[in-house]
Amino acid sequence: MKLLAVGLLALILQGTTKPSSPAAAKAECKPPQYQLVNDFVDYQTGEGAVYLTISYSDTTVAKLACLAEVFEKRLHPKDVLVLIFHSREAATWFDPTGMSDGPGFRGDLRAQIELREGSATVRITPIGMMSPYFQPTWRGDAIIGEAVYDTRLPLPLPLTPHCRLEIDDRCLLALSTLQYPADLANAGIAGEVSVYVTADRTGLRTTVVAEKSAIPAALVQAAIENLKTWRLEVSTHATTFRVTLVYVLDGAFHGLYPDVAFDLPGRVTIRARRP
């Protein structure tokens, strides 16, 4: 594969010219502003990968879909994967095998655009490419690893697209993987933590206020620290919601990693093995 960043930039610029008619203007989509970091596409075969950075404010489902449309029209891909990060460092040094990946690089992956001959998909990856689970959940179903967090949206988008994880019609773009703190599980500490969360319209500034309760402070702090990492899609307004994180110790659960079940916006259950 050849490094052809200039070629890709020229193709994309061709795809963002102004429409020539009112009808075209009405249908025009607005791709996000981005920085091309790595281009590993072989333009003869239409195969390869592209690594970009996009700001949180420009990372919306609609803009990602538009970017996919531009790429599809101009690259005529056979099999191209567009990986979208927020950190330039992560986009520069990301290793898909994980063998030489630096700290946080795989977790910084915020979205993917999968372009295959005749089809296109936008994938929102709130925890990046972390693969925290490698066995069936305690329910015995097929929801493992990133499937708990990720959203796949085929293109063209439905009239009202929804993410697997969303609040107030705003996709949850990033969060730290939910864990059951090992020291608390080993101590037999379980319970429910109810908090009020406010995300500003940018989705970047999040405040968390816990309700008063009699459960151990360490469990409350674990919940608060995770919720502070939540980043919502940009919106015209701030969003305030109440969510309860339920920490459950289950003698019948034998998984190596905790099972996480989302029922947003009101509830998230984190189930771990009882020691």
N, C-alpha and C positions, 0 to 999 in steps of 0.2 A: 504494500500500500504506500502511496506517495503523499507527501505533505503538500496539499494544494489549497492552502487557505485563501490565497488571492483569487483563485478560480471560483471558490464557493462564494466569496463576498460579491464578486461580480454577478454571479447568478442570482443571489438574493436581492441585490440592488435592482436588477431587472424586474424582479417580481414585486417591487414596492413602488413602482412608478404611479403617477396619478392616473385615475381612470379617465377615459376619453369621452364618456357619455354620462348623462344623468342616471341611466339605468345601472351602469357599472359603478357609479359612485354610491348608489343605494346599497349595492351588494358588497361593497368593499369592506374587507375586514382589516383590523389593525394589529399587525404582529408586534411583539414586544421588542424593545431595544435590547440588544445583546452584544456580547463580545465573543468573537470566535477565538478559541484558545488552541484547540487541536483539530486538525482535519485529516482523517485517515481513510478517506473515501477514494476508491479507485473509480475514476469517472468513465473508464472504458467498460467495466463490468457492472457499474451501478451498485457496488457493494462496499461496505465499510462502516465507519463510525465517525461522528462529529461530537466534540466536546465544547459546550458553550457556557457562558455565565449570564444569568438574568437576575435583576434585582427582585426583591420580594414584591415591590409595588407593581412590577410588570408581570409577575407570575400569576396569571389567572387562567382558568380553563378556556375561556373564549380566546385569549391571545395565543395560548399554546396551540389551540386548534387552528388558528389562522396561520401561525408559523408552519405548522405541518402542511397546510394547504400550499403555502408558498414553496416549501421544499419539494413537495410532491410534483408540482407543476414544472419546476425548473430543473430538478435533478433526474427526473424519470427513474426513480430508484428501483432496483431489484430487491435489495435487502440492505437498508441503511438504518442505523440506530443513532438517534440524537440524544446525547446525555446532557442534562441541564443542571448546572450547579449554581450556588450563590458565591462561592469562594473561588477566585482565580487560581489560588494555590491548589485547591482540590481538583479543579479542571485540568491543571497542568500535570499533576503527578498521580492522578487517579489510575489505579491498576485494577482492571475488572476481575483478575484472578485473586486479588487480595494478598498475593505473595509479598509484594513490596510496597503496599499501600501505607501511607503515613497516617497518623492519628486523626480521625475525623473525616478523612477524605471520602470514604464510602458512605458515611452518614450524612455528608453534605449534598448528596444527590437529591434534588428536589423533584425532578420529573424526567420522563423519557418520552420521546416520540419514536414510535416504531413504524418505519415505512417499508412496506413490502409490495411487490408487484400486485397492483389491484386492491390494496387495502392499506389503511393507516389507523394507528391507535395512539391516543395520548394516555400516559400512565402517570398518575400522581403518586409520589413516593415519600410520604411524610417522615419515615425513619431512614430513608436512603436505601442502600443495598446492604443491610445488616444481617439478614437471615438469622434471627435469634432463635428460631425453633426448628427442629429437625425430626419431630415425631408427631403422630396424631394427638389432638387435644384430648382432654379427659372425657369429652363427649363422644369420642371415637369418630368424629367427622374428618373431612379432608382439609379443614382450615388450618394451615400450618404456615409458620414464618410470616413473610411480608403480606400474605393474603389477608391477614387480620387488619392491616393498615392501608394497603394500596388500593387505588381505584384505577380500573381500565375503562376508557371511554372510546368506543369505535367512532370513526368519522364517516360521514358528517355527524356532528353532535345532535342528540335529540333536542327537541324544542326547549325543554327545561332539564339540562344536565344536572346530575347530582353526584357528589363524591360519596364514597363509602363512609368517610368521616367528615361531617360538616355540621356547622352550627349557624343558625340564622341565615341559611342559604350561602354561607361562606365556607369554602373548603378548608379543612385543616391541612396546612401545607407542611408543617414541621412539628415534631415533638420528640422528646427523648423516649426510647423504648421503655414501656412501663414494666417495672420489676417489683417483686416482693422482697424488700430488704432481707438478706439472709440472716442477719443478727436478730431481726424482729421475728422472723419465722421460727428460728431455733429457740427463741424465748417463748414461743407459743402466743405471740401478740397478734390479735386480729381485731377487726372492727370496721366502722364506717366513718369516713371523713367527708363532711359536707362543706363545700366552699362556694363563694361567689367569685366569679372570674369576669373581669372586664378587659376586652381587647379593643384598643383604639381603632380608628378607621384604617390605619395603615397595616394593622395586624401585628406590628412589631412590638408595641409596648403593651404588656399584659400585667395587670395587677390581680392579686389573689388574696382574698380575705376568708379565713376559716371561721365557721360557726363554733361557738363554744360547745365543748363536749367533755365527757369524762374519760375519753380514750387516751392512751399514752401519747405524750407530746411528740415522741419520736415518729410515730405513725403519721401524725398530722404533718410534721415537717417533711416527711418523705413524699406525701401527696402534694404539698405546696411546691416543693422543689421541682417536681415533674411538671405541674401545671404552668409554672413560670416559663417552661420551654415551648409551650404551645404557640404556634404562629398561624393566624387565620389569613385567608385571602383578603386582599384590599377591598374596602367597601366605602360607601358614601357616609357611613355612620358607624359609631362605636357599638359594640355588642356586649351586653351583660347577661350572664346566665348562671344558674345554680347547678352544680354537678356534685354527685356523691361518688367517691371512690370507695369501693367495698373490697376490703382485704379479707379473704377467706382461706382458712387452713382446712384441708380436706384429707381425711385418712384414706379415702379411696383414690386419691390422685397420686399417680406415680411418675409424672413427667419430670424431666430434668430441669426444664424451664417452666415458669409460671404460665398459666393459661389466661389470656386477656380477652374479655368480651365487652364490646362497646354497645351502649344503648343511648346514644347522644340525642339531645344535649344533657340529659338528666343523670346518667348512671354509667359507671365503668366498673367491671368486676375483675379483680386480680386474684386468681386462685392458685395456691401453691400446696405442696405436700406438707402434711402435718408431721412434725419430727417425732 
